[in-house]
Amino acid sequence: MNRSVRPATPSRLLLAAALGLSLVLAACAKGGKEEAAGEAAGETRSGRPGGKPGAADPVPVEVVPATTRRIAARYTGTANLEVPADAQVVAKTSGVLLRVFVEEGDPVRAGQVLAQLDPERPRLELARAEATLRRLESNFARSKELFERKLVSAEANEQLRYEYESAKAAYELAKLELSYTTITAPISGVVAQRLAKPGNLITVNAPLYRIVDNSRLEAVLNVPERELATMRPGLPIRMAVDALPGQAFEGVVDRVSPVVDSQTGTFRVVGVFRDQPQLRPGMFGRLAIVYDEREAALTVPREALAESAGESAVFVVKDGRAERRVLRLGYVNGEYAEVLEGLAPGEPVVTQGRIAVRDGVPVEVLNAAALAAKGGVAGSDATTP
């Protein structure tokens, strides 16, 4: 049996529309309450308390003012200390070593007796040579007198003269051989090694001592050819050695080679250190040759420099923001760089936090109060934003 569907009456349509409108109004009221609660808590859609939508946080940094100081241009290198006066004392004759008079570390002067070989045999040889010389000297004097009187031939007289001259040379040789039994120092310095003991049989040219003159030490540097125009004799050298930490030693450039090695592209610079007894031959030194100095140069710390595309730049804090400045640099040493253009004295440059800084970003200077107390920051450029 078919059932007929009754059409919707107007009253029912009005009831459905009223129900839908009430649901929409309830949802809008709920959203408005949540937004009001968020604003009461001080939040915005940017997620920052009381901030404007899209605003960036300031970058925390530390700054140092550009200051005027003395700066030096220098070449640094390493070298071992060498002693130019190094003598090996050898025996000039053979014999038994009777006594030694100096030991390692003892200072000696040129001509001082170091040791004594057995002199008995050379002394007897000298006595025999002297007796022969006296006999021939007497014979030659008598022959010379007879020759003047025409009682002996010229040939006989010349023969005696030759024998006398030969005996005289033998006597001098025997005297020299006896002097060789006394070992003396060829140079002044310090005994570095004693190579023989008393009682040893010493042969000719056997080494006995090694003496070094450590009052003058040299350091040889192989300097790149680009520094050839800056190196000259008389330049001051400052050296530190690993064996004596905390101490500095002064020297001068003694010689500069005018020739550049074609294979290495370097030339030799020899520095001299005189009368510094703490230094020893063979020590490893770190040297700095100062070839120019400026008393009043505007400088910034090297850690403030940002190198990019062949340019050197720093970030300056100005009106609470970072400003990138391209600089023209002069001398650069281990800690500071000289600024020739691009910066004024006292301007604060970023040192810590520089990696996160970009041109124009807001920054917060963490050490502003400390710098202001020292009077190290110009104006209000270093104040926190």
BALOBA-1460 file (C-alpha; in Angstrom, 3 decimals):
// residues 385
<rec num="1" residu="m" x="0.000" y="0.000" z="0.000"/>
<rec num="2" residu="n" x="1.466" y="3.357" z="-1.031"/>
<rec num="3" residu="r" x="2.094" y="5.976" z="1.692"/>
<rec num="4" residu="s" x="2.105" y="9.620" z="0.816"/>
<rec num="5" residu="v" x="4.907" y="11.948" z="2.194"/>
<rec num="6" residu="r" x="3.689" y="15.086" z="3.780"/>
<rec num="7" residu="p" x="5.405" y="18.262" z="2.628"/>
<rec num="8" residu="a" x="7.344" y="20.279" z="5.268"/>
<rec num="9" residu="t" x="5.297" y="22.955" z="6.836"/>
<rec num="10" residu="p" x="6.595" y="26.509" z="7.205"/>
<rec num="11" residu="s" x="6.760" y="26.216" z="10.948"/>
<rec num="12" residu="r" x="9.188" y="23.314" z="10.747"/>
<rec num="13" residu="l" x="11.462" y="25.230" z="8.343"/>
<rec num="14" residu="l" x="11.647" y="28.186" z="10.688"/>
<rec num="15" residu="l" x="12.546" y="25.902" z="13.599"/>
<rec num="16" residu="a" x="15.516" y="24.309" z="11.697"/>
<rec num="17" residu="a" x="16.893" y="27.700" z="10.639"/>
<rec num="18" residu="a" x="16.763" y="29.018" z="14.192"/>
<rec num="19" residu="l" x="18.648" y="25.967" z="15.499"/>
<rec num="20" residu="g" x="21.491" y="26.417" z="12.910"/>
<rec num="21" residu="l" x="21.853" y="30.109" z="13.694"/>
<rec num="22" residu="s" x="22.141" y="29.395" z="17.414"/>
<rec num="23" residu="l" x="25.018" y="26.915" z="16.800"/>
<rec num="24" residu="v" x="26.979" y="29.461" z="14.699"/>
<rec num="25" residu="l" x="26.574" y="32.149" z="17.356"/>
<rec num="26" residu="a" x="27.768" y="29.770" z="20.069"/>
<rec num="27" residu="a" x="30.943" y="28.893" z="18.104"/>
<rec num="28" residu="c" x="31.773" y="32.572" z="17.474"/>
<rec num="29" residu="a" x="31.300" y="33.378" z="21.131"/>
<rec num="30" residu="k" x="33.695" y="30.576" z="22.137"/>
<rec num="31" residu="g" x="36.405" y="31.745" z="19.696"/>
<rec num="32" residu="g" x="36.117" y="35.312" z="20.926"/>
<rec num="33" residu="k" x="36.544" y="34.229" z="24.533"/>
<rec num="34" residu="e" x="39.724" y="32.215" z="23.693"/>
<rec num="35" residu="e" x="41.265" y="35.149" z="21.806"/>
<rec num="36" residu="a" x="40.439" y="37.468" z="24.676"/>
<rec num="37" residu="a" x="42.054" y="35.053" z="27.118"/>
<rec num="38" residu="g" x="45.191" y="34.932" z="24.935"/>
<rec num="39" residu="e" x="45.420" y="38.702" z="24.813"/>
<rec num="40" residu="a" x="44.966" y="38.871" z="28.576"/>
<rec num="41" residu="a" x="47.976" y="36.612" z="28.958"/>
<rec num="42" residu="g" x="50.049" y="39.055" z="26.823"/>
<rec num="43" residu="e" x="50.522" y="36.737" z="23.836"/>
<rec num="44" residu="t" x="50.288" y="37.458" z="20.137"/>
<rec num="45" residu="r" x="50.253" y="35.258" z="17.103"/>
<rec num="46" residu="s" x="53.986" y="35.877" z="16.702"/>
<rec num="47" residu="g" x="54.630" y="33.932" z="19.929"/>
<rec num="48" residu="r" x="56.595" y="36.811" z="21.603"/>
<rec num="49" residu="p" x="55.326" y="38.659" z="24.702"/>
<rec num="50" residu="g" x="53.942" y="42.020" z="23.695"/>
<rec num="51" residu="g" x="55.932" y="41.979" z="20.412"/>
<rec num="52" residu="k" x="54.909" y="42.947" z="16.971"/>
<rec num="53" residu="p" x="54.065" y="40.196" z="14.484"/>
<rec num="54" residu="g" x="57.278" y="39.082" z="12.643"/>
<rec num="55" residu="a" x="59.800" y="41.016" z="14.852"/>
<rec num="56" residu="a" x="63.284" y="39.309" z="15.272"/>
<rec num="57" residu="d" x="65.078" y="38.765" z="18.591"/>
<rec num="58" residu="p" x="68.245" y="40.932" z="19.086"/>
<rec num="59" residu="v" x="71.515" y="39.015" z="18.770"/>
<rec num="60" residu="p" x="73.605" y="39.035" z="21.974"/>
<rec num="61" residu="v" x="77.139" y="40.284" z="21.301"/>
<rec num="62" residu="e" x="80.196" y="41.717" z="23.022"/>
<rec num="63" residu="v" x="82.042" y="44.703" z="21.611"/>
<rec num="64" residu="v" x="85.475" y="46.315" z="21.895"/>
<rec num="65" residu="p" x="86.158" y="49.943" z="20.946"/>
<rec num="66" residu="a" x="88.673" y="50.681" z="18.196"/>
<rec num="67" residu="t" x="91.747" y="52.032" z="19.992"/>
<rec num="68" residu="t" x="95.029" y="53.721" z="19.133"/>
<rec num="69" residu="r" x="98.137" y="51.783" z="20.065"/>
<rec num="70" residu="r" x="101.658" y="51.002" z="18.908"/>
<rec num="71" residu="i" x="101.783" y="48.244" z="16.330"/>
<rec num="72" residu="a" x="104.776" y="46.541" z="14.756"/>
<rec num="73" residu="a" x="105.228" y="44.822" z="11.431"/>
<rec num="74" residu="r" x="107.198" y="41.640" z="11.921"/>
<rec num="75" residu="y" x="108.269" y="38.407" z="10.309"/>
<rec num="76" residu="t" x="108.061" y="35.313" z="12.491"/>
<rec num="77" residu="g" x="109.835" y="32.001" z="12.077"/>
<rec num="78" residu="t" x="111.609" y="29.194" z="13.903"/>
<rec num="79" residu="a" x="115.248" y="28.122" z="13.991"/>
<rec num="80" residu="n" x="117.753" y="26.215" z="16.094"/>
<rec num="81" residu="l" x="120.559" y="28.127" z="17.754"/>
<rec num="82" residu="e" x="123.964" y="27.411" z="16.287"/>
<rec num="83" residu="v" x="127.433" y="28.301" z="17.506"/>
<rec num="84" residu="p" x="129.752" y="29.672" z="14.789"/>
<rec num="85" residu="a" x="132.925" y="29.188" z="16.889"/>
<rec num="86" residu="d" x="133.128" y="25.435" z="17.466"/>
<rec num="87" residu="a" x="136.612" y="23.943" z="17.774"/>
<rec num="88" residu="q" x="137.633" y="20.295" z="17.903"/>
<rec num="89" residu="v" x="140.891" y="19.986" z="19.865"/>
<rec num="90" residu="v" x="143.038" y="17.152" z="18.459"/>
<rec num="91" residu="a" x="146.435" y="15.767" z="19.403"/>
<rec num="92" residu="k" x="149.254" y="16.940" z="17.136"/>
<rec num="93" residu="t" x="151.633" y="14.279" z="18.437"/>
<rec num="94" residu="s" x="151.353" y="10.849" z="19.982"/>
<rec num="95" residu="g" x="151.898" y="9.868" z="23.591"/>
<rec num="96" residu="v" x="150.246" y="8.817" z="26.833"/>
<rec num="97" residu="l" x="147.787" y="11.302" z="28.326"/>
<rec num="98" residu="l" x="149.135" y="12.125" z="31.785"/>
<rec num="99" residu="r" x="146.760" y="14.803" z="33.087"/>
<rec num="100" residu="v" x="143.605" y="16.724" z="32.209"/>
<rec num="101" residu="f" x="143.135" y="20.201" z="33.651"/>
<rec num="102" residu="v" x="139.571" y="21.100" z="32.560"/>
<rec num="103" residu="e" x="136.276" y="19.268" z="32.459"/>
<rec num="104" residu="e" x="132.993" y="19.664" z="30.594"/>
<rec num="105" residu="g" x="131.291" y="22.961" z="31.348"/>
<rec num="106" residu="d" x="134.505" y="24.742" z="32.382"/>
<rec num="107" residu="p" x="135.126" y="28.122" z="30.722"/>
<rec num="108" residu="v" x="138.497" y="28.401" z="28.983"/>
<rec num="109" residu="r" x="140.410" y="31.123" z="27.168"/>
<rec num="110" residu="a" x="142.517" y="30.871" z="24.052"/>
<rec num="111" residu="g" x="145.975" y="29.424" z="24.853"/>
<rec num="112" residu="q" x="144.965" y="27.935" z="28.201"/>
<rec num="113" residu="v" x="146.474" y="24.502" z="28.999"/>
<rec num="114" residu="l" x="143.849" y="21.763" z="28.769"/>
<rec num="115" residu="a" x="145.865" y="18.540" z="29.126"/>
<rec num="116" residu="q" x="149.395" y="17.140" z="29.177"/>
<rec num="117" residu="l" x="150.870" y="14.254" z="27.182"/>
<rec num="118" residu="d" x="154.009" y="12.392" z="28.273"/>
<rec num="119" residu="p" x="156.875" y="14.737" z="27.180"/>
<rec num="120" residu="e" x="159.928" y="12.520" z="27.932"/>
<rec num="121" residu="r" x="160.599" y="11.137" z="24.463"/>
<rec num="122" residu="p" x="160.145" y="14.510" z="22.667"/>
<rec num="123" residu="r" x="162.365" y="16.154" z="25.290"/>
<rec num="124" residu="l" x="165.182" y="13.667" z="24.606"/>
<rec num="125" residu="e" x="164.780" y="14.171" z="20.867"/>
<rec num="126" residu="l" x="165.095" y="17.897" z="21.445"/>
<rec num="127" residu="a" x="168.271" y="17.425" z="23.509"/>
<rec num="128" residu="r" x="169.867" y="15.301" z="20.766"/>
<rec num="129" residu="a" x="168.889" y="17.815" z="18.090"/>
<rec num="130" residu="e" x="170.335" y="20.615" z="20.185"/>
<rec num="131" residu="a" x="173.682" y="18.803" z="20.649"/>
<rec num="132" residu="t" x="173.937" y="18.149" z="16.905"/>
<rec num="133" residu="l" x="173.137" y="21.781" z="16.194"/>
<rec num="134" residu="r" x="175.836" y="23.035" z="18.586"/>
<rec num="135" residu="r" x="178.473" y="20.772" z="17.023"/>
<rec num="136" residu="l" x="177.661" y="21.801" z="13.455"/>
<rec num="137" residu="e" x="177.407" y="25.441" z="14.453"/>
<rec num="138" residu="s" x="180.960" y="25.290" z="15.843"/>
<rec num="139" residu="n" x="182.291" y="23.462" z="12.760"/>
<rec num="140" residu="f" x="180.675" y="25.943" z="10.403"/>
<rec num="141" residu="a" x="182.070" y="28.931" z="12.343"/>
<rec num="142" residu="r" x="185.635" y="27.464" z="12.153"/>
<rec num="143" residu="s" x="185.189" y="26.644" z="8.443"/>
<rec num="144" residu="k" x="183.979" y="30.135" z="7.732"/>
<rec num="145" residu="e" x="187.099" y="31.594" z="9.380"/>
<rec num="146" residu="l" x="189.406" y="29.278" z="7.394"/>
<rec num="147" residu="f" x="187.561" y="30.081" z="4.145"/>
<rec num="148" residu="e" x="188.168" y="33.789" z="4.691"/>
<rec num="149" residu="r" x="191.849" y="32.992" z="5.059"/>
<rec num="150" residu="k" x="191.736" y="30.885" z="1.863"/>
<rec num="151" residu="l" x="192.662" y="27.716" z="3.793"/>
<rec num="152" residu="v" x="189.541" y="25.685" z="2.831"/>
<rec num="153" residu="s" x="187.669" y="25.426" z="-0.419"/>
<rec num="154" residu="a" x="184.358" y="27.129" z="-1.017"/>
<rec num="155" residu="e" x="182.727" y="23.745" z="-1.657"/>
<rec num="156" residu="a" x="183.747" y="22.411" z="1.783"/>
<rec num="157" residu="n" x="182.553" y="25.572" z="3.463"/>
<rec num="158" residu="e" x="179.147" y="25.418" z="1.702"/>
<rec num="159" residu="q" x="178.731" y="21.767" z="2.688"/>
<rec num="160" residu="l" x="179.189" y="22.629" z="6.371"/>
<rec num="161" residu="r" x="176.742" y="25.494" z="6.006"/>
<rec num="162" residu="y" x="174.059" y="23.184" z="4.582"/>
<rec num="163" residu="e" x="174.591" y="20.668" z="7.412"/>
<rec num="164" residu="y" x="174.342" y="23.459" z="9.968"/>
<rec num="165" residu="e" x="171.074" y="24.796" z="8.463"/>
<rec num="166" residu="s" x="169.624" y="21.258" z="8.421"/>
<rec num="167" residu="a" x="170.525" y="20.684" z="12.054"/>
<rec num="168" residu="k" x="168.976" y="24.012" z="12.979"/>
<rec num="169" residu="a" x="165.681" y="23.007" z="11.283"/>
<rec num="170" residu="a" x="165.764" y="19.612" z="13.044"/>
<rec num="171" residu="y" x="166.221" y="21.391" z="16.354"/>
<rec num="172" residu="e" x="163.238" y="23.659" z="15.726"/>
<rec num="173" residu="l" x="161.143" y="20.667" z="14.694"/>
<rec num="174" residu="a" x="162.059" y="18.788" z="17.868"/>
<rec num="175" residu="k" x="161.158" y="21.855" z="19.944"/>
<rec num="176" residu="l" x="157.792" y="22.099" z="18.176"/>
<rec num="177" residu="e" x="157.163" y="18.406" z="18.752"/>
<rec num="178" residu="l" x="157.802" y="18.883" z="22.465"/>
<rec num="179" residu="s" x="155.362" y="21.823" z="22.593"/>
<rec num="180" residu="y" x="152.665" y="19.594" z="21.103"/>
<rec num="181" residu="t" x="152.653" y="17.474" z="24.274"/>
<rec num="182" residu="t" x="150.987" y="20.408" z="26.042"/>
<rec num="183" residu="i" x="147.385" y="20.618" z="24.784"/>
<rec num="184" residu="t" x="146.055" y="24.193" z="24.689"/>
<rec num="185" residu="a" x="142.723" y="25.778" z="23.788"/>
<rec num="186" residu="p" x="142.586" y="27.221" z="20.261"/>
<rec num="187" residu="i" x="139.643" y="29.544" z="21.090"/>
<rec num="188" residu="s" x="137.951" y="31.006" z="24.136"/>
<rec num="189" residu="g" x="134.690" y="29.406" z="25.160"/>
<rec num="190" residu="v" x="133.269" y="26.528" z="27.170"/>
<rec num="191" residu="v" x="134.347" y="22.890" z="27.187"/>
<rec num="192" residu="a" x="131.481" y="21.034" z="25.559"/>
<rec num="193" residu="q" x="133.083" y="17.537" z="25.574"/>
<rec num="194" residu="r" x="136.116" y="15.769" z="26.969"/>
<rec num="195" residu="l" x="136.884" y="12.820" z="24.718"/>
<rec num="196" residu="a" x="139.936" y="11.226" z="26.360"/>
<rec num="197" residu="k" x="140.902" y="9.935" z="29.798"/>
<rec num="198" residu="p" x="144.235" y="10.028" z="31.649"/>
<rec num="199" residu="g" x="146.333" y="6.953" z="30.831"/>
<rec num="200" residu="n" x="145.000" y="6.603" z="27.283"/>
<rec num="201" residu="l" x="147.518" y="6.260" z="24.494"/>
<rec num="202" residu="i" x="146.807" y="9.182" z="22.232"/>
<rec num="203" residu="t" x="147.603" y="9.001" z="18.526"/>
<rec num="204" residu="v" x="148.141" y="11.864" z="16.115"/>
<rec num="205" residu="n" x="144.858" y="13.690" z="15.243"/>
<rec num="206" residu="a" x="142.930" y="11.884" z="17.989"/>
<rec num="207" residu="p" x="140.130" y="14.170" z="19.349"/>
<rec num="208" residu="l" x="140.613" y="15.290" z="22.950"/>
<rec num="209" residu="y" x="138.156" y="18.140" z="23.567"/>
<rec num="210" residu="r" x="135.366" y="20.090" z="21.937"/>
<rec num="211" residu="i" x="135.157" y="23.797" z="22.790"/>
<rec num="212" residu="v" x="132.295" y="26.121" z="21.824"/>
<rec num="213" residu="d" x="132.066" y="29.870" z="22.173"/>
<rec num="214" residu="n" x="128.478" y="30.384" z="23.333"/>
<rec num="215" residu="s" x="128.930" y="34.111" z="23.894"/>
<rec num="216" residu="r" x="127.776" y="34.477" z="20.278"/>
<rec num="217" residu="l" x="124.950" y="32.285" z="18.984"/>
<rec num="218" residu="e" x="123.357" y="32.405" z="15.568"/>
<rec num="219" residu="a" x="119.894" y="31.534" z="14.290"/>
<rec num="220" residu="v" x="119.477" y="30.957" z="10.559"/>
<rec num="221" residu="l" x="116.060" y="31.669" z="9.038"/>
<rec num="222" residu="n" x="114.968" y="30.759" z="5.510"/>
<rec num="223" residu="v" x="112.715" y="33.709" z="4.671"/>
<rec num="224" residu="p" x="110.313" y="33.802" z="1.679"/>
<rec num="225" residu="e" x="111.469" y="36.034" z="-1.156"/>
<rec num="226" residu="r" x="108.471" y="38.383" z="-0.732"/>
<rec num="227" residu="e" x="110.168" y="39.638" z="2.453"/>
<rec num="228" residu="l" x="113.460" y="40.455" z="0.718"/>
<rec num="229" residu="a" x="112.775" y="44.206" z="0.683"/>
<rec num="230" residu="t" x="111.994" y="44.294" z="4.418"/>
<rec num="231" residu="m" x="115.063" y="42.438" z="5.740"/>
<rec num="232" residu="r" x="118.298" y="44.301" z="6.469"/>
<rec num="233" residu="p" x="121.207" y="43.994" z="8.938"/>
<rec num="234" residu="g" x="120.659" y="45.618" z="12.309"/>
<rec num="235" residu="l" x="116.924" y="44.884" z="12.652"/>
<rec num="236" residu="p" x="115.925" y="43.841" z="16.194"/>
<rec num="237" residu="i" x="114.959" y="40.237" z="16.874"/>
<rec num="238" residu="r" x="112.883" y="38.978" z="19.780"/>
<rec num="239" residu="m" x="113.128" y="35.264" z="20.542"/>
<rec num="240" residu="a" x="111.408" y="32.806" z="22.873"/>
<rec num="241" residu="v" x="112.743" y="29.289" z="23.447"/>
<rec num="242" residu="d" x="110.759" y="26.260" z="24.539"/>
<rec num="243" residu="a" x="113.359" y="25.299" z="27.141"/>
<rec num="244" residu="l" x="113.001" y="28.643" z="28.982"/>
<rec num="245" residu="p" x="109.279" y="29.507" z="29.016"/>
<rec num="246" residu="g" x="108.279" y="33.022" z="29.953"/>
<rec num="247" residu="q" x="111.619" y="34.570" z="28.965"/>
<rec num="248" residu="a" x="112.400" y="36.725" z="25.939"/>
<rec num="249" residu="f" x="115.844" y="37.222" z="24.404"/>
<rec num="250" residu="e" x="116.998" y="40.123" z="22.261"/>
<rec num="251" residu="g" x="119.196" y="39.878" z="19.182"/>
<rec num="252" residu="v" x="119.861" y="41.584" z="15.862"/>
<rec num="253" residu="v" x="119.976" y="40.607" z="12.207"/>
<rec num="254" residu="d" x="123.661" y="40.146" z="11.363"/>
<rec num="255" residu="r" x="123.622" y="39.067" z="7.715"/>
<rec num="256" residu="v" x="121.079" y="38.928" z="4.893"/>
<rec num="257" residu="s" x="121.847" y="36.814" z="1.849"/>
<rec num="258" residu="p" x="121.394" y="38.726" z="-1.430"/>
<rec num="259" residu="v" x="120.637" y="35.490" z="-3.298"/>
<rec num="260" residu="v" x="117.252" y="33.744" z="-3.433"/>
<rec num="261" residu="d" x="117.325" y="29.957" z="-3.681"/>
<rec num="262" residu="s" x="115.570" y="29.113" z="-6.955"/>
<rec num="263" residu="q" x="114.380" y="25.737" z="-5.655"/>
<rec num="264" residu="t" x="112.847" y="26.860" z="-2.341"/>
<rec num="265" residu="g" x="112.121" y="30.518" z="-3.111"/>
<rec num="266" residu="t" x="113.769" y="31.596" z="0.148"/>
<rec num="267" residu="f" x="116.856" y="33.500" z="1.240"/>
<rec num="268" residu="r" x="118.976" y="33.205" z="4.385"/>
<rec num="269" residu="v" x="118.755" y="35.666" z="7.268"/>
<rec num="270" residu="v" x="121.235" y="35.175" z="10.117"/>
<rec num="271" residu="g" x="120.395" y="36.579" z="13.543"/>
<rec num="272" residu="v" x="122.965" y="36.969" z="16.318"/>
<rec num="273" residu="f" x="122.466" y="36.718" z="20.098"/>
<rec num="274" residu="r" x="125.403" y="37.863" z="22.207"/>
<rec num="275" residu="d" x="126.329" y="37.444" z="25.883"/>
<rec num="276" residu="q" x="123.139" y="35.684" z="27.031"/>
<rec num="277" residu="p" x="124.425" y="32.749" z="29.116"/>
<rec num="278" residu="q" x="120.988" y="31.176" z="29.516"/>
<rec num="279" residu="l" x="120.984" y="30.279" z="25.832"/>
<rec num="280" residu="r" x="122.645" y="27.065" z="24.693"/>
<rec num="281" residu="p" x="123.599" y="25.799" z="21.244"/>
<rec num="282" residu="g" x="120.913" y="23.566" z="19.760"/>
<rec num="283" residu="m" x="117.961" y="25.227" z="21.526"/>
<rec num="284" residu="f" x="114.783" y="25.630" z="19.459"/>
<rec num="285" residu="g" x="113.743" y="29.259" z="19.163"/>
<rec num="286" residu="r" x="110.671" y="31.130" z="17.927"/>
<rec num="287" residu="l" x="111.834" y="34.396" z="16.417"/>
<rec num="288" residu="a" x="110.132" y="37.645" z="15.448"/>
<rec num="289" residu="i" x="112.019" y="40.181" z="13.325"/>
<rec num="290" residu="v" x="110.498" y="43.646" z="13.701"/>
<rec num="291" residu="y" x="111.073" y="45.611" z="10.490"/>
<rec num="292" residu="d" x="108.709" y="48.572" z="11.107"/>
<rec num="293" residu="e" x="106.755" y="50.145" z="13.975"/>
<rec num="294" residu="r" x="104.006" y="52.744" z="14.236"/>
<rec num="295" residu="e" x="103.486" y="54.481" z="17.556"/>
<rec num="296" residu="a" x="99.867" y="55.646" z="17.106"/>
<rec num="297" residu="a" x="97.919" y="53.293" z="14.866"/>
<rec num="298" residu="l" x="94.157" y="52.746" z="14.988"/>
<rec num="299" residu="t" x="93.664" y="49.048" z="15.685"/>
<rec num="300" residu="v" x="90.956" y="46.438" z="16.184"/>
<rec num="301" residu="p" x="91.310" y="42.893" z="17.530"/>
<rec num="302" residu="r" x="91.898" y="40.329" z="14.819"/>
<rec num="303" residu="e" x="88.988" y="38.262" z="16.143"/>
<rec num="304" residu="a" x="86.648" y="41.086" z="15.070"/>
<rec num="305" residu="l" x="87.628" y="40.755" z="11.402"/>
<rec num="306" residu="a" x="85.357" y="39.003" z="8.943"/>
<rec num="307" residu="e" x="87.075" y="37.968" z="5.718"/>
<rec num="308" residu="s" x="84.873" y="37.554" z="2.675"/>
<rec num="309" residu="a" x="85.553" y="37.747" z="-1.082"/>
<rec num="310" residu="g" x="88.969" y="39.280" z="-0.513"/>
<rec num="311" residu="e" x="87.564" y="41.988" z="1.785"/>
<rec num="312" residu="s" x="88.201" y="42.599" z="5.474"/>
<rec num="313" residu="a" x="85.211" y="43.903" z="7.390"/>
<rec num="314" residu="v" x="83.902" y="44.388" z="10.909"/>
<rec num="315" residu="f" x="80.447" y="44.848" z="12.408"/>
<rec num="316" residu="v" x="79.957" y="48.152" z="14.219"/>
<rec num="317" residu="v" x="77.121" y="48.597" z="16.733"/>
<rec num="318" residu="k" x="75.199" y="51.754" z="15.837"/>
<rec num="319" residu="d" x="71.753" y="52.713" z="17.182"/>
<rec num="320" residu="g" x="71.176" y="49.196" z="18.465"/>
<rec num="321" residu="r" x="71.900" y="47.538" z="15.121"/>
<rec num="322" residu="a" x="74.899" y="45.920" z="13.457"/>
<rec num="323" residu="e" x="76.470" y="47.841" z="10.598"/>
<rec num="324" residu="r" x="78.976" y="46.113" z="8.321"/>
<rec num="325" residu="r" x="82.076" y="48.175" z="7.548"/>
<rec num="326" residu="v" x="84.644" y="47.259" z="4.903"/>
<rec num="327" residu="l" x="88.145" y="48.198" z="6.096"/>
<rec num="328" residu="r" x="91.492" y="48.924" z="4.506"/>
<rec num="329" residu="l" x="94.088" y="47.299" z="6.717"/>
<rec num="330" residu="g" x="97.731" y="48.087" z="7.329"/>
<rec num="331" residu="y" x="100.014" y="45.979" z="9.512"/>
<rec num="332" residu="v" x="98.588" y="42.853" z="11.080"/>
<rec num="333" residu="n" x="100.359" y="41.144" z="13.975"/>
<rec num="334" residu="g" x="99.391" y="38.301" z="16.276"/>
<rec num="335" residu="e" x="96.537" y="40.078" z="18.119"/>
<rec num="336" residu="y" x="95.664" y="43.322" z="16.392"/>
<rec num="337" residu="a" x="95.161" y="44.717" z="12.905"/>
<rec num="338" residu="e" x="95.870" y="48.292" z="11.877"/>
<rec num="339" residu="v" x="92.905" y="50.121" z="10.300"/>
<rec num="340" residu="l" x="93.801" y="52.667" z="7.622"/>
<rec num="341" residu="e" x="90.267" y="53.394" z="6.381"/>
<rec num="342" residu="g" x="86.685" y="52.548" z="7.322"/>
<rec num="343" residu="l" x="86.585" y="53.113" z="11.079"/>
<rec num="344" residu="a" x="86.821" y="55.952" z="13.587"/>
<rec num="345" residu="p" x="88.513" y="55.796" z="17.017"/>
<rec num="346" residu="g" x="86.204" y="54.600" z="19.766"/>
<rec num="347" residu="e" x="83.609" y="52.937" z="17.538"/>
<rec num="348" residu="p" x="82.484" y="49.613" z="19.068"/>
<rec num="349" residu="v" x="83.206" y="46.572" z="16.924"/>
<rec num="350" residu="v" x="81.691" y="43.159" z="17.543"/>
<rec num="351" residu="t" x="84.090" y="40.500" z="18.799"/>
<rec num="352" residu="q" x="81.986" y="37.813" z="20.507"/>
<rec num="353" residu="g" x="78.877" y="36.633" z="18.673"/>
<rec num="354" residu="r" x="80.110" y="37.913" z="15.301"/>
<rec num="355" residu="i" x="79.223" y="34.696" z="13.475"/>
<rec num="356" residu="a" x="75.483" y="35.167" z="14.133"/>
<rec num="357" residu="v" x="75.469" y="38.857" z="13.177"/>
<rec num="358" residu="r" x="74.297" y="40.167" z="9.809"/>
<rec num="359" residu="d" x="74.200" y="43.688" z="8.442"/>
<rec num="360" residu="g" x="71.266" y="45.622" z="9.882"/>
<rec num="361" residu="v" x="70.107" y="43.076" z="12.488"/>
<rec num="362" residu="p" x="69.314" y="44.328" z="16.010"/>
<rec num="363" residu="v" x="71.903" y="43.447" z="18.624"/>
<rec num="364" residu="e" x="72.114" y="43.447" z="22.394"/>
<rec num="365" residu="v" x="75.520" y="44.462" z="23.805"/>
<rec num="366" residu="l" x="76.153" y="42.283" z="26.827"/>
<rec num="367" residu="n" x="79.218" y="44.171" z="28.085"/>
<rec num="368" residu="a" x="77.833" y="47.675" z="27.541"/>
<rec num="369" residu="a" x="77.814" y="48.514" z="31.262"/>
<rec num="370" residu="a" x="81.442" y="47.438" z="31.763"/>
<rec num="371" residu="l" x="82.614" y="49.435" z="28.756"/>
<rec num="372" residu="a" x="80.638" y="52.494" z="29.810"/>
<rec num="373" residu="a" x="82.247" y="52.329" z="33.260"/>
<rec num="374" residu="k" x="85.682" y="52.339" z="31.618"/>
<rec num="375" residu="g" x="84.705" y="55.084" z="29.216"/>
<rec num="376" residu="g" x="85.568" y="52.798" z="26.316"/>
<rec num="377" residu="v" x="82.470" y="53.256" z="24.145"/>
<rec num="378" residu="a" x="81.739" y="56.407" z="22.232"/>
<rec num="379" residu="g" x="78.315" y="57.990" z="22.739"/>
<rec num="380" residu="s" x="75.252" y="55.793" z="22.936"/>
<rec num="381" residu="d" x="76.246" y="53.425" z="20.128"/>
<rec num="382" residu="a" x="76.855" y="50.577" z="22.532"/>
<rec num="383" residu="t" x="73.665" y="50.874" z="24.548"/>
<rec num="384" residu="t" x="71.302" y="47.970" z="24.528"/>
<rec num="385" residu="p" x="68.254" y="48.295" z="22.252"/>
